[in-house]
Amino acid sequence: MTVLSATPDTDALTLVVTADLAAPPARAWRLWADPRNLERWWGPPTWPATFDTYDLRVGGAAGYHMTGPDGSRAYGHWTFLGIDQPTRLEIEDSFADEHGVPGAGMPVTRMVVTLEPGGAGTLMTISSHFASAQALEQVVEMGMAEGMAQAVAQIDALLAEG
């Protein structure tokens, strides 16, 4: 099983998802570096993501939307804060409005992705850091921990394709 844990920590103000991926870090990096790969796993299976923009460089941004079973859309915006290919990515992760403008009155997180050799090939950790316990509780109540775990669980099938 890919997903090892999806744990909110109200003391540390984090939501941490860990996964054991059956691929080396360079291959795991492509899961993040290629927006077409991201579209195959980012978002729960019932809310697949479409990346409308993707500029992977420090200071670059990505805009995406996830489409629900009823056709409704939820928008997100990333700003890339740090990139250390193929082992680390740091992103400011925001909800966005229908025009892709970040904010929308929702919590903004700093998401740090690490890809380290280990396990079946790569141990991936996605740490989302929140400004307050209230912000963490808000997204946990929305189902973010379960949604992230469901999203990451889709990676096994993608990696099996090579």
C-alpha positions as CSV (number, residue, x, y, z in Angstrom):
1,M,0.0,0.0,0.0
2,T,1.3,3.4,-0.9
3,V,-0.1,5.6,1.8
4,L,1.5,5.0,5.2
5,S,-0.3,7.8,7.1
6,A,-2.3,11.0,6.8
7,T,-2.0,12.7,10.1
8,P,-3.2,16.1,11.3
9,D,-1.2,17.5,14.3
10,T,-2.9,20.4,16.0
11,D,0.2,21.0,18.2
12,A,2.6,21.3,15.3
13,L,-0.1,22.9,13.0
14,T,0.6,20.4,10.3
15,L,-1.1,17.8,8.2
16,V,1.5,15.2,7.1
17,V,0.9,12.5,4.5
18,T,3.6,9.9,4.0
19,A,3.8,7.3,1.3
20,D,6.1,4.5,0.2
21,L,6.5,4.6,-3.6
22,A,7.8,1.8,-5.7
23,A,10.1,4.0,-7.8
24,P,13.3,5.8,-7.3
25,P,13.2,9.5,-6.3
26,A,13.9,10.7,-9.9
27,R,10.8,8.9,-11.1
28,A,8.8,10.1,-8.1
29,W,9.9,13.6,-8.9
30,R,8.1,13.3,-12.3
31,L,4.8,12.9,-10.4
32,W,5.2,16.5,-9.4
33,A,7.2,18.0,-12.3
34,D,4.8,17.1,-15.1
35,P,1.3,18.6,-14.8
36,R,-0.2,15.7,-16.9
37,N,1.1,13.3,-14.3
38,L,-0.3,15.4,-11.5
39,E,-3.7,15.3,-13.1
40,R,-3.7,11.6,-12.8
41,W,-3.4,11.6,-9.0
42,W,-3.8,15.1,-7.5
43,G,-7.3,15.1,-6.0
44,P,-9.5,12.3,-4.7
45,P,-10.7,9.9,-7.5
46,T,-14.2,11.6,-7.5
47,W,-12.5,15.1,-7.7
48,P,-9.9,14.8,-10.4
49,A,-7.6,17.8,-11.0
50,T,-6.9,19.7,-14.2
51,F,-3.9,22.0,-14.2
52,D,-4.7,25.0,-16.3
53,T,-1.3,26.6,-15.8
54,Y,2.0,25.2,-14.6
55,D,5.3,27.1,-14.3
56,L,7.7,25.0,-12.2
57,R,10.4,27.4,-11.2
58,V,11.0,29.4,-8.0
59,G,8.5,32.2,-8.1
60,G,6.4,30.4,-10.7
61,A,2.8,29.4,-10.2
62,A,0.3,26.7,-11.0
63,G,-3.4,27.0,-11.3
64,Y,-5.8,24.1,-11.2
65,H,-9.3,23.1,-10.7
66,M,-10.9,19.9,-9.4
67,T,-14.2,18.7,-10.8
68,G,-16.7,17.0,-8.6
69,P,-19.1,14.2,-9.5
70,D,-21.9,16.8,-10.1
71,G,-19.7,19.0,-12.3
72,S,-18.9,21.6,-9.6
73,R,-15.4,22.9,-9.5
74,A,-13.0,23.8,-6.7
75,Y,-10.0,25.9,-7.6
76,G,-6.5,25.9,-6.3
77,H,-3.3,28.0,-6.8
78,W,0.3,27.1,-6.1
79,T,3.3,29.4,-5.9
80,F,6.6,27.6,-6.0
81,L,8.8,28.8,-3.1
82,G,11.7,26.3,-3.4
83,I,12.8,23.5,-5.8
84,D,15.6,21.0,-5.2
85,Q,15.1,18.5,-7.9
86,P,14.6,15.5,-7.4
87,T,14.2,15.6,-3.6
88,R,12.3,18.6,-2.4
89,L,9.6,21.0,-3.4
90,E,8.1,23.9,-1.3
91,I,4.8,25.4,-2.4
92,E,2.4,28.0,-1.1
93,D,-0.9,26.2,-1.5
94,S,-4.0,28.3,-1.7
95,F,-7.7,27.9,-2.5
96,A,-8.7,30.1,-5.3
97,D,-11.7,31.7,-6.9
98,E,-13.2,30.7,-10.3
99,H,-10.7,33.1,-12.0
100,G,-7.7,31.3,-10.3
101,V,-7.1,34.2,-7.9
102,P,-5.7,32.8,-4.7
103,G,-7.3,33.5,-1.4
104,A,-11.0,33.0,-1.5
105,G,-11.2,33.5,2.3
106,M,-9.7,30.1,2.9
107,P,-6.5,28.9,4.7
108,V,-3.2,29.2,2.9
109,T,-0.6,26.5,3.6
110,R,3.0,26.0,3.1
111,M,3.4,22.6,1.6
112,V,6.8,20.9,1.7
113,V,7.3,17.7,-0.4
114,T,10.3,15.5,0.3
115,L,11.3,12.5,-1.8
116,E,13.9,10.3,-0.1
117,P,15.4,7.0,-1.0
118,G,13.9,4.2,1.1
119,G,11.1,1.7,1.5
120,A,10.1,0.2,-1.9
121,G,12.1,3.0,-3.6
122,T,11.0,6.4,-2.3
123,L,9.5,7.7,0.9
124,M,7.4,10.7,0.0
125,T,6.3,13.1,2.7
126,I,3.9,15.9,2.1
127,S,3.8,18.3,5.0
128,S,1.2,21.0,5.0
129,H,1.9,23.8,7.5
130,F,-1.0,26.0,8.8
131,A,-0.9,29.4,10.4
132,S,-3.4,28.4,13.1
133,A,-5.2,25.5,14.7
134,Q,-8.4,27.0,13.4
135,A,-7.1,26.9,9.8
136,L,-6.0,23.2,10.2
137,E,-9.3,22.3,11.8
138,Q,-11.2,24.0,9.0
139,V,-9.6,21.9,6.2
140,V,-9.7,18.7,8.2
141,E,-13.4,19.2,8.6
142,M,-13.6,19.6,4.9
143,G,-12.0,16.2,4.5
144,M,-8.6,17.2,3.4
145,A,-6.7,14.4,5.2
146,E,-8.9,11.7,3.7
147,G,-8.8,13.4,0.3
148,M,-5.0,13.6,0.3
149,A,-4.8,10.0,1.3
150,Q,-7.2,9.0,-1.5
151,A,-5.2,11.1,-4.0
152,V,-1.8,9.7,-3.1
153,A,-3.3,6.1,-3.2
154,Q,-3.7,6.6,-6.9
155,I,0.0,6.8,-7.5
156,D,0.6,3.0,-7.4
157,A,-1.3,2.6,-10.7
158,L,0.6,5.4,-12.3
159,L,4.0,4.1,-11.3
160,A,3.1,0.6,-12.5
161,E,2.8,2.0,-16.0
162,G,6.5,2.8,-15.9
